[in-house]
Amino acid sequence: MQTIFVQVKCELGLSYRVAEELADIDGVSEVYSVSGPYDLLAKCYLPDEDDVGHFVNHRIQSVSGIRDTLTIITFNAFS
């Protein structure tokens, strides 16, 4: 299983709607509202054989109201 985090920047006024849509995507475990340059943080679990780029491009970035994303690929979990 691969774990990735995707930071999401939304169009103004659309963060809550985008968060609800992201939460319904298979593979998205949790969606948090956050402070800073991005509006949301999505924690995602993907099968080892899945392509991260394809998931982000076709599942995450296709959600209406998203302006920008930044993907963090994890290596090890220490807890």
PDB file of N, CA, C and O in Angstrom:
ATOM      1  N   MET A   1       0.847  -1.178   0.000  1.00  0.00           N
ATOM      2  CA  MET A   1       0.000   0.000   0.000  1.00  0.00           C
ATOM      3  C   MET A   1       0.892   1.241   0.000  1.00  0.00           C
ATOM      4  O   MET A   1       1.845   1.329   0.773  1.00  0.00           O
ATOM      5  N   GLN A   2       0.573   2.195  -0.871  1.00  0.00           N
ATOM      6  CA  GLN A   2       1.274   3.471  -0.928  1.00  0.00           C
ATOM      7  C   GLN A   2       0.452   4.525  -0.192  1.00  0.00           C
ATOM      8  O   GLN A   2      -0.774   4.547  -0.292  1.00  0.00           O
ATOM      9  N   THR A   3       1.128   5.389   0.539  1.00  0.00           N
ATOM     10  CA  THR A   3       0.464   6.510   1.190  1.00  0.00           C
ATOM     11  C   THR A   3       0.981   7.792   0.570  1.00  0.00           C
ATOM     12  O   THR A   3       2.190   8.012   0.496  1.00  0.00           O
ATOM     13  N   ILE A   4       0.066   8.638   0.126  1.00  0.00           N
ATOM     14  CA  ILE A   4       0.449   9.954  -0.381  1.00  0.00           C
ATOM     15  C   ILE A   4      -0.430  11.010   0.288  1.00  0.00           C
ATOM     16  O   ILE A   4      -1.544  10.733   0.733  1.00  0.00           O
ATOM     17  N   PHE A   5       0.101  12.212   0.342  1.00  0.00           N
ATOM     18  CA  PHE A   5      -0.655  13.368   0.798  1.00  0.00           C
ATOM     19  C   PHE A   5      -0.739  14.332  -0.365  1.00  0.00           C
ATOM     20  O   PHE A   5       0.255  14.571  -1.050  1.00  0.00           O
ATOM     21  N   VAL A   6      -1.921  14.889  -0.595  1.00  0.00           N
ATOM     22  CA  VAL A   6      -2.092  15.856  -1.665  1.00  0.00           C
ATOM     23  C   VAL A   6      -2.607  17.154  -1.050  1.00  0.00           C
ATOM     24  O   VAL A   6      -3.697  17.197  -0.480  1.00  0.00           O
ATOM     25  N   GLN A   7      -1.802  18.214  -1.177  1.00  0.00           N
ATOM     26  CA  GLN A   7      -2.242  19.535  -0.749  1.00  0.00           C
ATOM     27  C   GLN A   7      -3.032  20.146  -1.905  1.00  0.00           C
ATOM     28  O   GLN A   7      -2.633  20.045  -3.065  1.00  0.00           O
ATOM     29  N   VAL A   8      -4.147  20.775  -1.577  1.00  0.00           N
ATOM     30  CA  VAL A   8      -5.066  21.264  -2.593  1.00  0.00           C
ATOM     31  C   VAL A   8      -5.354  22.746  -2.365  1.00  0.00           C
ATOM     32  O   VAL A   8      -5.702  23.162  -1.261  1.00  0.00           O
ATOM     33  N   LYS A   9      -5.202  23.529  -3.426  1.00  0.00           N
ATOM     34  CA  LYS A   9      -5.576  24.940  -3.409  1.00  0.00           C
ATOM     35  C   LYS A   9      -6.886  25.058  -4.190  1.00  0.00           C
ATOM     36  O   LYS A   9      -6.990  24.581  -5.320  1.00  0.00           O
ATOM     37  N   CYS A  10      -7.879  25.696  -3.577  1.00  0.00           N
ATOM     38  CA  CYS A  10      -9.216  25.780  -4.174  1.00  0.00           C
ATOM     39  C   CYS A  10      -9.512  27.179  -4.691  1.00  0.00           C
ATOM     40  O   CYS A  10      -8.892  28.161  -4.283  1.00  0.00           O
ATOM     41  N   GLU A  11     -10.477  27.241  -5.602  1.00  0.00           N
ATOM     42  CA  GLU A  11     -11.021  28.527  -6.004  1.00  0.00           C
ATOM     43  C   GLU A  11     -11.693  29.145  -4.774  1.00  0.00           C
ATOM     44  O   GLU A  11     -12.190  28.428  -3.905  1.00  0.00           O
ATOM     45  N   LEU A  12     -11.703  30.459  -4.709  1.00  0.00           N
ATOM     46  CA  LEU A  12     -12.266  31.140  -3.549  1.00  0.00           C
ATOM     47  C   LEU A  12     -13.712  30.722  -3.309  1.00  0.00           C
ATOM     48  O   LEU A  12     -14.528  30.690  -4.230  1.00  0.00           O
ATOM     49  N   GLY A  13     -14.010  30.405  -2.056  1.00  0.00           N
ATOM     50  CA  GLY A  13     -15.364  30.063  -1.649  1.00  0.00           C
ATOM     51  C   GLY A  13     -15.790  28.632  -1.920  1.00  0.00           C
ATOM     52  O   GLY A  13     -16.938  28.274  -1.656  1.00  0.00           O
ATOM     53  N   LEU A  14     -14.882  27.795  -2.447  1.00  0.00           N
ATOM     54  CA  LEU A  14     -15.275  26.434  -2.815  1.00  0.00           C
ATOM     55  C   LEU A  14     -14.622  25.335  -1.975  1.00  0.00           C
ATOM     56  O   LEU A  14     -14.792  24.154  -2.276  1.00  0.00           O
ATOM     57  N   SER A  15     -13.891  25.696  -0.943  1.00  0.00           N
ATOM     58  CA  SER A  15     -13.138  24.704  -0.164  1.00  0.00           C
ATOM     59  C   SER A  15     -14.008  23.606   0.426  1.00  0.00           C
ATOM     60  O   SER A  15     -13.640  22.433   0.376  1.00  0.00           O
ATOM     61  N   TYR A  16     -15.154  23.969   0.983  1.00  0.00           N
ATOM     62  CA  TYR A  16     -15.998  22.957   1.628  1.00  0.00           C
ATOM     63  C   TYR A  16     -16.591  21.990   0.611  1.00  0.00           C
ATOM     64  O   TYR A  16     -16.649  20.786   0.859  1.00  0.00           O
ATOM     65  N   ARG A  17     -17.032  22.511  -0.533  1.00  0.00           N
ATOM     66  CA  ARG A  17     -17.583  21.640  -1.564  1.00  0.00           C
ATOM     67  C   ARG A  17     -16.508  20.716  -2.124  1.00  0.00           C
ATOM     68  O   ARG A  17     -16.754  19.530  -2.342  1.00  0.00           O
ATOM     69  N   VAL A  18     -15.310  21.263  -2.356  1.00  0.00           N
ATOM     70  CA  VAL A  18     -14.197  20.448  -2.858  1.00  0.00           C
ATOM     71  C   VAL A  18     -13.841  19.373  -1.840  1.00  0.00           C
ATOM     72  O   VAL A  18     -13.617  18.222  -2.215  1.00  0.00           O
ATOM     73  N   ALA A  19     -13.786  19.726  -0.562  1.00  0.00           N
ATOM     74  CA  ALA A  19     -13.453  18.756   0.487  1.00  0.00           C
ATOM     75  C   ALA A  19     -14.449  17.603   0.497  1.00  0.00           C
ATOM     76  O   ALA A  19     -14.052  16.444   0.620  1.00  0.00           O
ATOM     77  N   GLU A  20     -15.722  17.904   0.372  1.00  0.00           N
ATOM     78  CA  GLU A  20     -16.744  16.860   0.368  1.00  0.00           C
ATOM     79  C   GLU A  20     -16.600  15.942  -0.843  1.00  0.00           C
ATOM     80  O   GLU A  20     -16.776  14.728  -0.735  1.00  0.00           O
ATOM     81  N   GLU A  21     -16.281  16.526  -1.991  1.00  0.00           N
ATOM     82  CA  GLU A  21     -16.093  15.715  -3.198  1.00  0.00           C
ATOM     83  C   GLU A  21     -14.852  14.835  -3.087  1.00  0.00           C
ATOM     84  O   GLU A  21     -14.878  13.664  -3.467  1.00  0.00           O
ATOM     85  N   LEU A  22     -13.767  15.404  -2.565  1.00  0.00           N
ATOM     86  CA  LEU A  22     -12.533  14.623  -2.398  1.00  0.00           C
ATOM     87  C   LEU A  22     -12.760  13.448  -1.456  1.00  0.00           C
ATOM     88  O   LEU A  22     -12.270  12.346  -1.701  1.00  0.00           O
ATOM     89  N   ALA A  23     -13.497  13.683  -0.386  1.00  0.00           N
ATOM     90  CA  ALA A  23     -13.731  12.638   0.614  1.00  0.00           C
ATOM     91  C   ALA A  23     -14.476  11.442   0.038  1.00  0.00           C
ATOM     92  O   ALA A  23     -14.393  10.343   0.588  1.00  0.00           O
ATOM     93  N   ASP A  24     -15.199  11.634  -1.053  1.00  0.00           N
ATOM     94  CA  ASP A  24     -15.963  10.547  -1.684  1.00  0.00           C
ATOM     95  C   ASP A  24     -15.152   9.733  -2.690  1.00  0.00           C
ATOM     96  O   ASP A  24     -15.653   8.739  -3.217  1.00  0.00           O
ATOM     97  N   ILE A  25     -13.920  10.131  -2.965  1.00  0.00           N
ATOM     98  CA  ILE A  25     -13.091   9.431  -3.948  1.00  0.00           C
ATOM     99  C   ILE A  25     -12.480   8.184  -3.312  1.00  0.00           C
ATOM    100  O   ILE A  25     -11.914   8.253  -2.222  1.00  0.00           O
ATOM    101  N   ASP A  26     -12.597   7.035  -4.001  1.00  0.00           N
ATOM    102  CA  ASP A  26     -11.944   5.808  -3.530  1.00  0.00           C
ATOM    103  C   ASP A  26     -10.446   6.040  -3.440  1.00  0.00           C
ATOM    104  O   ASP A  26      -9.824   6.512  -4.391  1.00  0.00           O
ATOM    105  N   GLY A  27      -9.875   5.708  -2.297  1.00  0.00           N
ATOM    106  CA  GLY A  27      -8.448   5.895  -2.077  1.00  0.00           C
ATOM    107  C   GLY A  27      -8.155   7.083  -1.181  1.00  0.00           C
ATOM    108  O   GLY A  27      -7.087   7.149  -0.572  1.00  0.00           O
ATOM    109  N   VAL A  28      -9.086   8.023  -1.090  1.00  0.00           N
ATOM    110  CA  VAL A  28      -8.905   9.168  -0.192  1.00  0.00           C
ATOM    111  C   VAL A  28      -9.416   8.762   1.180  1.00  0.00           C
ATOM    112  O   VAL A  28     -10.593   8.442   1.351  1.00  0.00           O
ATOM    113  N   SER A  29      -8.515   8.779   2.155  1.00  0.00           N
ATOM    114  CA  SER A  29      -8.838   8.342   3.505  1.00  0.00           C
ATOM    115  C   SER A  29      -9.394   9.476   4.365  1.00  0.00           C
ATOM    116  O   SER A  29     -10.394   9.310   5.064  1.00  0.00           O
ATOM    117  N   GLU A  30      -8.729  10.628   4.300  1.00  0.00           N
ATOM    118  CA  GLU A  30      -9.099  11.765   5.143  1.00  0.00           C
ATOM    119  C   GLU A  30      -8.839  13.053   4.375  1.00  0.00           C
ATOM    120  O   GLU A  30      -7.929  13.122   3.549  1.00  0.00           O
ATOM    121  N   VAL A  31      -9.644  14.066   4.653  1.00  0.00           N
ATOM    122  CA  VAL A  31      -9.444  15.391   4.073  1.00  0.00           C
ATOM    123  C   VAL A  31      -9.504  16.393   5.220  1.00  0.00           C
ATOM    124  O   VAL A  31     -10.463  16.405   5.992  1.00  0.00           O
ATOM    125  N   TYR A  32      -8.480  17.229   5.329  1.00  0.00           N
ATOM    126  CA  TYR A  32      -8.386  18.224   6.394  1.00  0.00           C
ATOM    127  C   TYR A  32      -8.383  19.621   5.792  1.00  0.00           C
ATOM    128  O   TYR A  32      -7.804  19.831   4.726  1.00  0.00           O
ATOM    129  N   SER A  33      -9.014  20.569   6.452  1.00  0.00           N
ATOM    130  CA  SER A  33      -8.800  21.976   6.116  1.00  0.00           C
ATOM    131  C   SER A  33      -7.537  22.399   6.866  1.00  0.00           C
ATOM    132  O   SER A  33      -7.339  22.021   8.021  1.00  0.00           O
ATOM    133  N   VAL A  34      -6.691  23.180   6.208  1.00  0.00           N
ATOM    134  CA  VAL A  34      -5.398  23.559   6.782  1.00  0.00           C
ATOM    135  C   VAL A  34      -5.135  25.040   6.546  1.00  0.00           C
ATOM    136  O   VAL A  34      -5.743  25.664   5.677  1.00  0.00           O
ATOM    137  N   SER A  35      -4.217  25.587   7.335  1.00  0.00           N
ATOM    138  CA  SER A  35      -3.789  26.964   7.121  1.00  0.00           C
ATOM    139  C   SER A  35      -2.550  26.954   6.227  1.00  0.00           C
ATOM    140  O   SER A  35      -1.907  25.919   6.051  1.00  0.00           O
ATOM    141  N   GLY A  36      -2.232  28.094   5.678  1.00  0.00           N
ATOM    142  CA  GLY A  36      -1.055  28.210   4.817  1.00  0.00           C
ATOM    143  C   GLY A  36      -1.439  28.415   3.365  1.00  0.00           C
ATOM    144  O   GLY A  36      -2.563  28.814   3.063  1.00  0.00           O
ATOM    145  N   PRO A  37      -0.504  28.143   2.467  1.00  0.00           N
ATOM    146  CA  PRO A  37      -0.750  28.429   1.045  1.00  0.00           C
ATOM    147  C   PRO A  37      -1.761  27.487   0.387  1.00  0.00           C
ATOM    148  O   PRO A  37      -2.281  27.799  -0.683  1.00  0.00           O
ATOM    149  N   TYR A  38      -2.043  26.350   1.005  1.00  0.00           N
ATOM    150  CA  TYR A  38      -3.042  25.416   0.471  1.00  0.00           C
ATOM    151  C   TYR A  38      -4.233  25.387   1.412  1.00  0.00           C
ATOM    152  O   TYR A  38      -4.109  25.689   2.598  1.00  0.00           O
ATOM    153  N   ASP A  39      -5.387  25.020   0.874  1.00  0.00           N
ATOM    154  CA  ASP A  39      -6.632  25.034   1.640  1.00  0.00           C
ATOM    155  C   ASP A  39      -6.966  23.692   2.283  1.00  0.00           C
ATOM    156  O   ASP A  39      -7.538  23.643   3.372  1.00  0.00           O
ATOM    157  N   LEU A  40      -6.605  22.601   1.601  1.00  0.00           N
ATOM    158  CA  LEU A  40      -6.968  21.261   2.046  1.00  0.00           C
ATOM    159  C   LEU A  40      -5.763  20.338   1.977  1.00  0.00           C
ATOM    160  O   LEU A  40      -4.831  20.562   1.204  1.00  0.00           O
ATOM    161  N   LEU A  41      -5.800  19.291   2.806  1.00  0.00           N
ATOM    162  CA  LEU A  41      -4.790  18.238   2.787  1.00  0.00           C
ATOM    163  C   LEU A  41      -5.527  16.906   2.742  1.00  0.00           C
ATOM    164  O   LEU A  41      -6.292  16.577   3.649  1.00  0.00           O
ATOM    165  N   ALA A  42      -5.290  16.146   1.681  1.00  0.00           N
ATOM    166  CA  ALA A  42      -5.948  14.844   1.517  1.00  0.00           C
ATOM    167  C   ALA A  42      -4.929  13.736   1.754  1.00  0.00           C
ATOM    168  O   ALA A  42      -3.855  13.737   1.152  1.00  0.00           O
ATOM    169  N   LYS A  43      -5.264  12.795   2.627  1.00  0.00           N
ATOM    170  CA  LYS A  43      -4.438  11.616   2.867  1.00  0.00           C
ATOM    171  C   LYS A  43      -5.017  10.482   2.039  1.00  0.00           C
ATOM    172  O   LYS A  43      -6.205  10.176   2.134  1.00  0.00           O
ATOM    173  N   CYS A  44      -4.172   9.862   1.229  1.00  0.00           N
ATOM    174  CA  CYS A  44      -4.648   8.856   0.280  1.00  0.00           C
ATOM    175  C   CYS A  44      -3.855   7.569   0.417  1.00  0.00           C
ATOM    176  O   CYS A  44      -2.642   7.598   0.625  1.00  0.00           O
ATOM    177  N   TYR A  45      -4.539   6.447   0.301  1.00  0.00           N
ATOM    178  CA  TYR A  45      -3.917   5.123   0.286  1.00  0.00           C
ATOM    179  C   TYR A  45      -4.198   4.480  -1.066  1.00  0.00           C
ATOM    180  O   TYR A  45      -5.352   4.339  -1.471  1.00  0.00           O
ATOM    181  N   LEU A  46      -3.129   4.093  -1.759  1.00  0.00           N
ATOM    182  CA  LEU A  46      -3.257   3.479  -3.080  1.00  0.00           C
ATOM    183  C   LEU A  46      -2.594   2.113  -3.077  1.00  0.00           C
ATOM    184  O   LEU A  46      -1.576   1.927  -2.410  1.00  0.00           O
ATOM    185  N   PRO A  47      -3.144   1.159  -3.803  1.00  0.00           N
ATOM    186  CA  PRO A  47      -2.462  -0.129  -3.954  1.00  0.00           C
ATOM    187  C   PRO A  47      -1.078   0.083  -4.570  1.00  0.00           C
ATOM    188  O   PRO A  47      -0.874   1.016  -5.347  1.00  0.00           O
ATOM    189  N   ASP A  48      -0.133  -0.786  -4.220  1.00  0.00           N
ATOM    190  CA  ASP A  48       1.244  -0.646  -4.702  1.00  0.00           C
ATOM    191  C   ASP A  48       1.336  -0.555  -6.218  1.00  0.00           C
ATOM    192  O   ASP A  48       2.208   0.133  -6.748  1.00  0.00           O
ATOM    193  N   GLU A  49       0.445  -1.243  -6.914  1.00  0.00           N
ATOM    194  CA  GLU A  49       0.532  -1.266  -8.374  1.00  0.00           C
ATOM    195  C   GLU A  49      -0.103  -0.042  -9.042  1.00  0.00           C
ATOM    196  O   GLU A  49       0.052   0.139 -10.250  1.00  0.00           O
ATOM    197  N   ASP A  50      -0.805   0.794  -8.293  1.00  0.00           N
ATOM    198  CA  ASP A  50      -1.447   1.979  -8.869  1.00  0.00           C
ATOM    199  C   ASP A  50      -0.414   3.071  -9.158  1.00  0.00           C
ATOM    200  O   ASP A  50       0.570   3.221  -8.434  1.00  0.00           O
ATOM    201  N   ASP A  51      -0.655   3.820 -10.217  1.00  0.00           N
ATOM    202  CA  ASP A  51       0.206   4.924 -10.620  1.00  0.00           C
ATOM    203  C   ASP A  51      -0.241   6.197  -9.895  1.00  0.00           C
ATOM    204  O   ASP A  51      -1.373   6.651 -10.064  1.00  0.00           O
ATOM    205  N   VAL A  52       0.655   6.763  -9.089  1.00  0.00           N
ATOM    206  CA  VAL A  52       0.326   7.957  -8.304  1.00  0.00           C
ATOM    207  C   VAL A  52      -0.046   9.123  -9.211  1.00  0.00           C
ATOM    208  O   VAL A  52      -1.023   9.825  -8.952  1.00  0.00           O
ATOM    209  N   GLY A  53       0.725   9.332 -10.270  1.00  0.00           N
ATOM    210  CA  GLY A  53       0.453  10.432 -11.185  1.00  0.00           C
ATOM    211  C   GLY A  53      -0.918  10.325 -11.821  1.00  0.00           C
ATOM    212  O   GLY A  53      -1.631  11.320 -11.945  1.00  0.00           O
ATOM    213  N   HIS A  54      -1.283   9.136 -12.217  1.00  0.00           N
ATOM    214  CA  HIS A  54      -2.601   8.927 -12.819  1.00  0.00           C
ATOM    215  C   HIS A  54      -3.696   9.217 -11.801  1.00  0.00           C
ATOM    216  O   HIS A  54      -4.683   9.876 -12.128  1.00  0.00           O
ATOM    217  N   PHE A  55      -3.535   8.736 -10.573  1.00  0.00           N
ATOM    218  CA  PHE A  55      -4.521   8.978  -9.520  1.00  0.00           C
ATOM    219  C   PHE A  55      -4.700  10.476  -9.277  1.00  0.00           C
ATOM    220  O   PHE A  55      -5.826  10.970  -9.220  1.00  0.00           O
ATOM    221  N   VAL A  56      -3.592  11.191  -9.137  1.00  0.00           N
ATOM    222  CA  VAL A  56      -3.672  12.629  -8.854  1.00  0.00           C
ATOM    223  C   VAL A  56      -4.273  13.370 -10.040  1.00  0.00           C
ATOM    224  O   VAL A  56      -5.155  14.210  -9.862  1.00  0.00           O
ATOM    225  N   ASN A  57      -3.807  13.069 -11.244  1.00  0.00           N
ATOM    226  CA  ASN A  57      -4.292  13.777 -12.431  1.00  0.00           C
ATOM    227  C   ASN A  57      -5.745  13.488 -12.755  1.00  0.00           C
ATOM    228  O   ASN A  57      -6.501  14.405 -13.076  1.00  0.00           O
ATOM    229  N   HIS A  58      -6.146  12.238 -12.675  1.00  0.00           N
ATOM    230  CA  HIS A  58      -7.480  11.859 -13.135  1.00  0.00           C
ATOM    231  C   HIS A  58      -8.541  11.814 -12.045  1.00  0.00           C
ATOM    232  O   HIS A  58      -9.729  11.956 -12.334  1.00  0.00           O
ATOM    233  N   ARG A  59      -8.130  11.621 -10.802  1.00  0.00           N
ATOM    234  CA  ARG A  59      -9.129  11.530  -9.727  1.00  0.00           C
ATOM    235  C   ARG A  59      -9.185  12.818  -8.902  1.00  0.00           C
ATOM    236  O   ARG A  59     -10.270  13.330  -8.625  1.00  0.00           O
ATOM    237  N   ILE A  60      -8.020  13.344  -8.510  1.00  0.00           N
ATOM    238  CA  ILE A  60      -7.987  14.525  -7.642  1.00  0.00           C
ATOM    239  C   ILE A  60      -8.161  15.814  -8.455  1.00  0.00           C
ATOM    240  O   ILE A  60      -9.076  16.598  -8.202  1.00  0.00           O
ATOM    241  N   GLN A  61      -7.276  16.022  -9.429  1.00  0.00           N
ATOM    242  CA  GLN A  61      -7.270  17.292 -10.163  1.00  0.00           C
ATOM    243  C   GLN A  61      -8.492  17.483 -11.051  1.00  0.00           C
ATOM    244  O   GLN A  61      -8.737  18.591 -11.527  1.00  0.00           O
ATOM    245  N   SER A  62      -9.249  16.446 -11.278  1.00  0.00           N
ATOM    246  CA  SER A  62     -10.457  16.579 -12.104  1.00  0.00           C
ATOM    247  C   SER A  62     -11.647  17.136 -11.320  1.00  0.00           C
ATOM    248  O   SER A  62     -12.688  17.435 -11.905  1.00  0.00           O
ATOM    249  N   VAL A  63     -11.498  17.277 -10.008  1.00  0.00           N
ATOM    250  CA  VAL A  63     -12.577  17.839  -9.190  1.00  0.00           C
ATOM    251  C   VAL A  63     -12.710  19.328  -9.499  1.00  0.00           C
ATOM    252  O   VAL A  63     -11.735  20.075  -9.409  1.00  0.00           O
ATOM    253  N   SER A  64     -13.889  19.746  -9.854  1.00  0.00           N
ATOM    254  CA  SER A  64     -14.149  21.145 -10.166  1.00  0.00           C
ATOM    255  C   SER A  64     -13.905  22.014  -8.937  1.00  0.00           C
ATOM    256  O   SER A  64     -14.331  21.674  -7.833  1.00  0.00           O
ATOM    257  N   GLY A  65     -13.220  23.136  -9.133  1.00  0.00           N
ATOM    258  CA  GLY A  65     -12.944  24.059  -8.029  1.00  0.00           C
ATOM    259  C   GLY A  65     -11.528  23.967  -7.506  1.00  0.00           C
ATOM    260  O   GLY A  65     -11.138  24.752  -6.642  1.00  0.00           O
ATOM    261  N   ILE A  66     -10.744  23.017  -8.013  1.00  0.00           N
ATOM    262  CA  ILE A  66      -9.340  22.901  -7.605  1.00  0.00           C
ATOM    263  C   ILE A  66      -8.491  23.746  -8.543  1.00  0.00           C
ATOM    264  O   ILE A  66      -8.592  23.626  -9.764  1.00  0.00           O
ATOM    265  N   ARG A  67      -7.651  24.604  -7.965  1.00  0.00           N
ATOM    266  CA  ARG A  67      -6.749  25.459  -8.747  1.00  0.00           C
ATOM    267  C   ARG A  67      -5.359  24.879  -8.863  1.00  0.00           C
ATOM    268  O   ARG A  67      -4.708  25.049  -9.894  1.00  0.00           O
ATOM    269  N   ASP A  68      -4.881  24.188  -7.820  1.00  0.00           N
ATOM    270  CA  ASP A  68      -3.490  23.731  -7.787  1.00  0.00           C
ATOM    271  C   ASP A  68      -3.367  22.595  -6.785  1.00  0.00           C
ATOM    272  O   ASP A  68      -4.133  22.519  -5.824  1.00  0.00           O
ATOM    273  N   THR A  69      -2.397  21.708  -7.013  1.00  0.00           N
ATOM    274  CA  THR A  69      -2.107  20.642  -6.051  1.00  0.00           C
ATOM    275  C   THR A  69      -0.607  20.499  -5.869  1.00  0.00           C
ATOM    276  O   THR A  69       0.182  20.899  -6.725  1.00  0.00           O
ATOM    277  N   LEU A  70      -0.234  19.926  -4.748  1.00  0.00           N
ATOM    278  CA  LEU A  70       1.149  19.561  -4.470  1.00  0.00           C
ATOM    279  C   LEU A  70       1.102  18.181  -3.833  1.00  0.00           C
ATOM    280  O   LEU A  70       0.450  17.994  -2.806  1.00  0.00           O
ATOM    281  N   THR A  71       1.791  17.210  -4.437  1.00  0.00           N
ATOM    282  CA  THR A  71       1.732  15.832  -3.980  1.00  0.00           C
ATOM    283  C   THR A  71       2.986  15.472  -3.192  1.00  0.00           C
ATOM    284  O   THR A  71       4.106  15.761  -3.613  1.00  0.00           O
ATOM    285  N   ILE A  72       2.777  14.838  -2.041  1.00  0.00           N
ATOM    286  CA  ILE A  72       3.874  14.368  -1.194  1.00  0.00           C
ATOM    287  C   ILE A  72       3.796  12.850  -1.181  1.00  0.00           C
ATOM    288  O   ILE A  72       2.793  12.278  -0.754  1.00  0.00           O
ATOM    289  N   ILE A  73       4.861  12.195  -1.652  1.00  0.00           N
ATOM    290  CA  ILE A  73       4.939  10.736  -1.645  1.00  0.00           C
ATOM    291  C   ILE A  73       5.722  10.324  -0.405  1.00  0.00           C
ATOM    292  O   ILE A  73       6.817  10.830  -0.158  1.00  0.00           O
ATOM    293  N   THR A  74       5.157   9.403   0.374  1.00  0.00           N
ATOM    294  CA  THR A  74       5.804   8.980   1.619  1.00  0.00           C
ATOM    295  C   THR A  74       6.664   7.740   1.402  1.00  0.00           C
ATOM    296  O   THR A  74       6.470   6.995   0.442  1.00  0.00           O
ATOM    297  N   PHE A  75       7.617   7.531   2.307  1.00  0.00           N
ATOM    298  CA  PHE A  75       8.488   6.364   2.275  1.00  0.00           C
ATOM    299  C   PHE A  75       8.214   5.405   3.437  1.00  0.00           C
ATOM    300  O   PHE A  75       7.899   4.236   3.216  1.00  0.00           O
ATOM    301  N   ASN A  76       8.334   5.894   4.666  1.00  0.00           N
ATOM    302  CA  ASN A  76       8.153   5.059   5.850  1.00  0.00           C
ATOM    303  C   ASN A  76       7.233   5.753   6.861  1.00  0.00           C
ATOM    304  O   ASN A  76       7.236   6.978   6.977  1.00  0.00           O
ATOM    305  N   ALA A  77       6.463   4.967   7.577  1.00  0.00           N
ATOM    306  CA  ALA A  77       5.677   5.471   8.697  1.00  0.00           C
ATOM    307  C   ALA A  77       6.369   5.032   9.979  1.00  0.00           C
ATOM    308  O   ALA A  77       6.703   3.856  10.123  1.00  0.00           O
ATOM    309  N   PHE A  78       6.590   5.937  10.897  1.00  0.00           N
ATOM    310  CA  PHE A  78       7.324   5.624  12.120  1.00  0.00           C
ATOM    311  C   PHE A  78       6.419   5.428  13.326  1.00  0.00           C
ATOM    312  O   PHE A  78       6.918   5.244  14.436  1.00  0.00           O
ATOM    313  N   SER A  79       5.129   5.462  13.145  1.00  0.00           N
ATOM    314  CA  SER A  79       4.231   5.188  14.280  1.00  0.00           C
ATOM    315  C   SER A  79       2.977   4.516  13.800  1.00  0.00           C
ATOM    316  O   SER A  79       2.097   4.204  14.602  1.00  0.00           O
TER     317      SER A  79
END
